[in-house]
Amino acid sequence: MSGILVVGEVQDGAIAPVSGELLAAARKLAGEGVGGGISLAVMGDDLSAISAADAPGADRVILISHPALKDGGTGGYDAPVLALAAIYESTSPDVILFAKTDFGAVTGPRLAFKLGAPVAQDCIDLALDSDTGRVVVTRPVFGGNALAVYGFDGDGPQVATIRPGAFDAVEGEGTGTVEQFDVDDVMGGVRTVLVETVIQESEGVRLEDADIIISGGRGLGGPEPFDQLHELANILGGAVGASRAACDAGWVDHSYQIGLTGKSVKPSLYLSIGISGASQHMAGLSGARNIVAINKDGDANIFKAARFGVVGDWEKVLPAFMATVRDLAG
Ligand SMILES: Cc1cc2nc3c(=O)[nH]c(=O)nc-3n(C[C@H](O)[C@H](O)[C@H](O)COP(=O)(O)OP(=O)(O)OC[C@H]3O[C@@H](n4cnc5c(N)ncnc54)[C@H](O)[C@@H]3O)c2cc1C
């Protein structure tokens, strides 16, 4: 058993950015001594646009094309699990990495169950324990208030899901080999099929990919101020996010939610407005480089993490800030 299998994701027919982050995690493990090379498995019904150049950090790219794997295998869970189990039978990787996305958080544990393997969810770091030769993972616990380090028991495959934003994607152009992997024989076991995909329309940058995020919380007092946040995000080329309190209140959709039970983000700038900074919210911000907070409570938890902060009422602070940004943007 050797090697690292990275389960990539597909977005609009191309390798999704989160796959590059997984490859960075895999490279870290390889650098610490996990041998056997790094394989990136990519699933879909049409992978004709994908080439090794799009997968820097991968020694080989395994393309698994099948109609049951439509939309990158997100349509039904049986198909990707069966396909990946077949890859496992063929290549016996020591470590299997998923992103902790909607797809990976469900498919990773299912594959682990099928293989009888342990799984570590929502990891933010990985390392090789030189004494045991097994992987150790770091993951947030107690609502993000502490970090715990876990080791994998036994000697079988080790499955982990990695929090998006925990690693910087490998950059450059890939030079690995590309091979097709035929899964026709195992797809007879598929019991669930994709009936319909409902795409939620959104404009601009995806929250997960945004370099600038303007985020609002309960302190905004209602849905209307989010219009200003959207305007600011548009000027700055960013995206709008929210705390769970704002989403639960129905002010914005739950797809805006950042945190433990929402999205993990990794912007260079995170502007938080009327958000207290509860640990469950901050759990989604471990990859944020610069947090700037506007909050009228100087003791709010958000200020512990903020690089810059304004203690004040957002209704007084934000208009002047927006006017300056509009001026600078011309
Ligand atoms: C299991 C679990 C999972 C959770 N997951 C998440 C998650 O994924 N994401 C998440 O966000 N939360 C999550 N929560 C909820 C979390 O604990 C907090 O309740 C939530 O983050 C609070 O949102 P908030 O900061 O917007 O609201 P509040 O905590 O009510 O804070 C509002 C802030 O606005 C400030 N404010 C008020 N008026 C103004 C004004 N005029 N100008 C400036 N500042 C003002 C206040 O001083 C306050 O700090 C979770 C909770 C649990 C138990």
The ligand as an SDF file (V2000), in Angstrom:
LIG
                    3D

 53 58  0  0  0  0  0  0  0  0999 V2000
  -23.5840   24.2130   16.6170 C   0  0  0  0  0  0  0  0  0  0  0  0
  -23.5640   25.6610   16.2370 C   0  0  0  0  0  0  0  0  0  0  0  0
  -23.1000   25.9910   14.9820 C   0  0  0  0  0  0  0  0  0  0  0  0
  -23.0600   27.3330   14.5920 C   0  0  0  0  0  0  0  0  0  0  0  0
  -22.5760   27.6510   13.3530 N   0  0  0  0  0  0  0  0  0  0  0  0
  -22.4450   28.9590   13.0150 C   0  0  0  0  0  0  0  0  0  0  0  0
  -21.8810   29.3290   11.7640 C   0  0  0  0  0  0  0  0  0  0  0  0
  -21.5270   28.4960   10.9350 O   0  0  0  0  0  0  0  0  0  0  0  0
  -21.7450   30.6440   11.4940 N   0  0  0  0  0  0  0  0  0  0  0  0
  -22.1460   31.6280   12.3680 C   0  0  0  0  0  0  0  0  0  0  0  0
  -21.9990   32.8070   12.0460 O   0  0  0  0  0  0  0  0  0  0  0  0
  -22.6990   31.2820   13.5430 N   0  0  0  0  0  0  0  0  0  0  0  0
  -22.8560   29.9850   13.8790 C   0  0  0  0  0  0  0  0  0  0  0  0
  -23.4420   29.6680   15.0580 N   0  0  0  0  0  0  0  0  0  0  0  0
  -24.0640   30.7570   15.8510 C   0  0  0  0  0  0  0  0  0  0  0  0
  -23.0690   31.5580   16.6610 C   0  0  0  0  0  0  0  0  0  0  0  0
  -22.8980   30.9350   17.9240 O   0  0  0  0  0  0  0  0  0  0  0  0
  -23.5950   32.9780   16.9040 C   0  0  0  0  0  0  0  0  0  0  0  0
  -24.8560   32.9140   17.5130 O   0  0  0  0  0  0  0  0  0  0  0  0
  -23.7120   33.8210   15.6270 C   0  0  0  0  0  0  0  0  0  0  0  0
  -22.5030   33.7760   14.9130 O   0  0  0  0  0  0  0  0  0  0  0  0
  -24.0130   35.2570   16.0250 C   0  0  0  0  0  0  0  0  0  0  0  0
  -24.1870   36.0400   14.8740 O   0  0  0  0  0  0  0  0  0  0  0  0
  -23.9260   37.6060   14.9360 P   0  0  0  0  0  0  0  0  0  0  0  0
  -22.5260   37.8590   15.3250 O   0  0  0  0  0  0  0  0  0  0  0  0
  -24.4110   38.1650   13.6620 O   0  0  0  0  0  0  0  0  0  0  0  0
  -24.9600   38.0800   16.0570 O   0  0  0  0  0  0  0  0  0  0  0  0
  -24.7190   38.5800   17.5360 P   0  0  0  0  0  0  0  0  0  0  0  0
  -23.9130   37.6130   18.3140 O   0  0  0  0  0  0  0  0  0  0  0  0
  -26.0520   38.9600   18.0520 O   0  0  0  0  0  0  0  0  0  0  0  0
  -23.8090   39.8750   17.3580 O   0  0  0  0  0  0  0  0  0  0  0  0
  -24.2540   41.0500   16.7600 C   0  0  0  0  0  0  0  0  0  0  0  0
  -23.1250   42.0460   16.9030 C   0  0  0  0  0  0  0  0  0  0  0  0
  -23.4980   43.2330   16.2600 O   0  0  0  0  0  0  0  0  0  0  0  0
  -23.0540   44.3230   17.0340 C   0  0  0  0  0  0  0  0  0  0  0  0
  -23.9080   45.4630   16.7190 N   0  0  0  0  0  0  0  0  0  0  0  0
  -25.2300   45.6390   17.0260 C   0  0  0  0  0  0  0  0  0  0  0  0
  -25.6890   46.8080   16.5140 N   0  0  0  0  0  0  0  0  0  0  0  0
  -24.6240   47.3740   15.8680 C   0  0  0  0  0  0  0  0  0  0  0  0
  -24.4520   48.5870   15.1480 C   0  0  0  0  0  0  0  0  0  0  0  0
  -25.4650   49.4570   14.9520 N   0  0  0  0  0  0  0  0  0  0  0  0
  -23.2060   48.8630   14.6280 N   0  0  0  0  0  0  0  0  0  0  0  0
  -22.1680   48.0050   14.7900 C   0  0  0  0  0  0  0  0  0  0  0  0
  -22.2730   46.8370   15.4960 N   0  0  0  0  0  0  0  0  0  0  0  0
  -23.4970   46.5300   16.0000 C   0  0  0  0  0  0  0  0  0  0  0  0
  -23.1880   43.8640   18.4730 C   0  0  0  0  0  0  0  0  0  0  0  0
  -22.3030   44.5980   19.3290 O   0  0  0  0  0  0  0  0  0  0  0  0
  -22.8050   42.3980   18.3440 C   0  0  0  0  0  0  0  0  0  0  0  0
  -21.4330   42.1980   18.6050 O   0  0  0  0  0  0  0  0  0  0  0  0
  -23.5020   28.3470   15.4720 C   0  0  0  0  0  0  0  0  0  0  0  0
  -23.9690   27.9910   16.7460 C   0  0  0  0  0  0  0  0  0  0  0  0
  -23.9970   26.6650   17.1080 C   0  0  0  0  0  0  0  0  0  0  0  0
  -24.4980   26.3190   18.4740 C   0  0  0  0  0  0  0  0  0  0  0  0
  1  2  1  0
  2  3  1  0
  2 52  2  0
  3  4  2  0
  4  5  1  0
  4 50  1  0
  5  6  2  0
  6  7  1  0
  6 13  1  0
  7  8  2  0
  7  9  1  0
  9 10  1  0
 10 11  2  0
 10 12  1  0
 12 13  2  0
 13 14  1  0
 14 15  1  0
 14 50  1  0
 15 16  1  0
 16 17  1  0
 16 18  1  0
 18 19  1  0
 18 20  1  0
 20 21  1  0
 20 22  1  0
 22 23  1  0
 23 24  1  0
 24 25  2  0
 24 26  1  0
 24 27  1  0
 27 28  1  0
 28 29  2  0
 28 30  1  0
 28 31  1  0
 31 32  1  0
 32 33  1  0
 33 34  1  0
 33 48  1  0
 34 35  1  0
 35 36  1  0
 35 46  1  0
 36 37  1  0
 36 45  1  0
 37 38  2  0
 38 39  1  0
 39 40  1  0
 39 45  2  0
 40 41  1  0
 40 42  2  0
 42 43  1  0
 43 44  2  0
 44 45  1  0
 46 47  1  0
 46 48  1  0
 48 49  1  0
 50 51  2  0
 51 52  1  0
 52 53  1  0
M  END
$$$$
